[in-house]
Amino acid sequence: MFRTTEISDAAYESANLRFITVKTDKLKGRGDICVFVPPMANLEDLPLVILLHGVYGSAWVWSQKAGVHISALEMMEKGEIPPMVIAMPSDGLWGDGSGYLPHNQKDFESWIVDDVPNAVIENITSVSKKSELFISGLSMGGFGALRLGVKYGDRFKAISGHSSITDIEQMNLFVEESLDNYKQEVASENSVWSLIEKNKKHLPKLRFDCGSEDQLIEYNRKLHKQLKENNIPHVYEEFKGAHEWSYWSEHVRDTLRFFARNYK
């Protein structure tokens, strides 16, 4: 599947985190994935959660700024959620953020929906082609998760977004690169709501949340209103908090619980 693959050596790994680097035509080079693998024995066909980072970040941020692997293992040991593998890929490392969209001769979208699952399946024995897929993310990663989860609804069982960008125009709040780099030729590809409206007959289970002090709160409220007015089932929650890691570290647990409820 990939011309070259490197995976971390178990002798030097810690906290149940593994690291994969593959060379892919989608990125015209290499892409990184940090993977949390539950330490329980004899596990197979585990659900795979793809967790996307926001602008400025990379494959390491969900573990090293939010400790998601620690939270997940604690929840598994308490029986709150079943064992699941969490793949945390880089976005392709273009500019301040790739937006998880195809542009500039690189397919950051297909990197996530095609290459990341395949790289994990090839390298992590507890994941297989039978594994159910889930996708989530924060901010730009929330946009990626909602957008890709809806567009590829036949692949993902459920979607969750935290403090999500809901339209390409909002990338202007975070990046210095021109929006011309991100805008897709098909207008519906630029908006979460437009994609939902286009694919509403076959949507995965959907949830999203946002902090009440977040700069993106009104955009998330608008998406919730659009979904509600069109009788599209979803879960929307607001919590106290801003656009910050303390918020995401806490509420990623809500995502894992949501995925657990919609597993099998």
Steps between C-alpha positions, in 0.01 A plus 500: 500500500780744588846518347659537845371454853675564831351405836638561848682223686302352790816502713496879505130580492316632805143559620359263235584746221646385170623714211464428128648688204402405145591637161186577301419645161215689665750727679778475242715387790470367854219517755509433876247323721508467878298195608364403841474120522322351804733271698241228557594159355340310211306790351390498136278698263497792743315819406732764358455862603670760279566812705592816308700794636446871438718770342866525599503142634612158385470131581628544856266767637199292609723282716751759620260792560178315591616161626223329305678164523502524880131593512406224257682228692347615829153487344565152360621369835183637665282339236369834371609425145616184320861463388562715194804613303545875457693623195621860518643598159667820395291708261778490240685797653415755231512865609322577827267213420394299197128508585493127413407605147654425160704798375845604381556167321455305825197299607479563876145361494588160359801484733253491790217285363712251303863495612461536876268199545713293263824591678350401836359174363839411353691571821266441797384140531193581711350701211374344179280570202211381718562780752232767520621856433427817699633852448534805723711811534535851641468838329644446148499131590133530595437640153692209354313244709153639430571561134671168424269301724199633312655479152614141560202395709518147363836452675448659840266374772490828692646853495582748776639854491639728770501881457468438129553729206180451300591682176825564314456876550574451871851380421578872468482524878805277538722479192715746308462316169241626252158338498552443129717203599211329674185574303366205306351535151174338613338754734345238729848368580583822688230479767412234755132586478495485118659155508253381764209629293637324193554168683222510760350167392807301607667682789705329771406569862592863568598707803692821557568737786646845561606711795274791591798739494640364172541733202326236287194463724255690276599293196439180695167630628401583143584146383297357789206721402519392136505134599212545743284693252550224244429217748843347457589285804810615685641577842616855570642607833641822644735510795684773683836566338691669221707392199762329713658166584349476848158491332594239238683282751184477708238464229674250276369257761148589383601403149638164611179427693292597195701267279468222758120537496499470121741208475353170373 
